[in-house]
C-alpha cells in the first residue's frame, strides 16, 4: 500500500485509512471517523464489533526512535478519549452496548515520496 506525500499529517491520515481498512477486514463496522467535540480533541475511529462500541486510537510510526506507537497513548490521552467517548454516547443515546478502547498501531516505511504499510496490529481493550 502506497501514498504520495511526505508531511506528518498526510502520513497520519494514510495510517488512519489503513487502520480503517484493517478493522473492516476484521469484521468491525465503522461508524464514524475523526469525532470532535469542541476543543476537547478527537477520537480517530468509532466502530462496532459484535455487541461492543469501540473507540479506536490510531498511532502510526515509521521508526521506533520515539518508542512503540502504543506508548504515545499516555494517561492524559486516555482520559481525554474516555471523556469524548462519554460525550459521544450521550449525544447519540447509546446505552445498550459494551464499551471498549482499542489502539491500532500502524508501522510504515517511507520510500522516497511514498509510504508503505509494513505492519498493522490491533490492541483490543488497550486501556
N, C-alpha and C positions, 0 to 999 in steps of 0.2 A: 504494500500500500504506500503510495507516494503522495506528496503535496508540494506545490510550489510555495515559496515564501520562506523568509528567514527571520522574521521577527518573533518575539516571545508570544505575543497574542495569537498570531497565526498558528504557531506550534501548539498552544493551549487549546485553541478551537479544534485543530486537527485531532489532538488527543481525545477531546470530548466526543467528537464524531466517531472515532474508532471505538471508544467505550460504549457508545450507544449501540453500534453495530454488534459489538461483543455481547452486550446484555440481551439484545433481541435474539441472537443466536442461542442464548442460554435461557430462553423462554421467559424473559422479562417483557412486560408491556410498558412501553414508555408513555408516561402521562404528560410530563412537562419537562422542558429544558430551561435552565437559567432562570429559575424562580427568584424574583427580587421582591423585597418589601421595604419601601422607603430607603433609608440608608443603612439598614441593618446588615446588608450583604446579600449573598446569593447561594442558592442550592443548585449545584450543577445539573443533576438529573433527579427527577422524581419518577419512580416506576412502581410497577406492581409485579410481585411474584407470588403466585398462589394466593393465600389469604394475608399476605404482608404488603404494606405500602413501604417502599424502600426509598430512603433519602440517600443519594449517592454523591460522594465527593470524588472527583477525578483529579489525580495528580500525575502529571507527565514529566518525564526526565529523559535527558539524552546522556547523562552520566551520573555516577553516584558520588560526585565531588561534594555535593551538599547533603548526602545521606540518601536513604531509601525514600521514595515518594511518600509512603505512608507516614513517615516521621514528620512530614510537614503538616499533618493534621493533628496539631497540638491541642492541649486542653482548651485554650481560648477559642480556636476554630471549632472544636467540637461543641462547645457551649453555644456558640453563635448558630451553628447548624441546628441544634436542638430547639433553640428559640424560634428560628424561622420555620422549622417543621411544625411547631405548635400553632403558629400563625396560619400556616397553610391548611392544617387540619381543621382549625376553627372556621376559617374563611370558606372552606368547601364542605363543611358539615360532615366530615368523615370521622366516625367514631366506632365503626364496626370492623375495622381491620387492625391487625397487629402492626406495630411499627418497628422498623429495623434501619440501622445506619450502616451503610456499606461504603467501602473505599475501592475504587478501581485504580490500579497502578498501570500506567502506560509507559513502556520503555521504548524510546525512539532512537534512531540514529540519523544524524544529518549527513547527507551525501551531496555536497555542493549546495545547490538551491533546493534540493528535495529533502523530504523527511520520510524515513521508512520505519514502520512499526516493527519492532523486534519481538516484543512480548507484551501480553496483557494479562494481568492477574486480578482476580476479584477476591476481596476480603469481606466475607459476609459477617455482619454483626461486629464490625470493627471497633465500635465504641457504644 
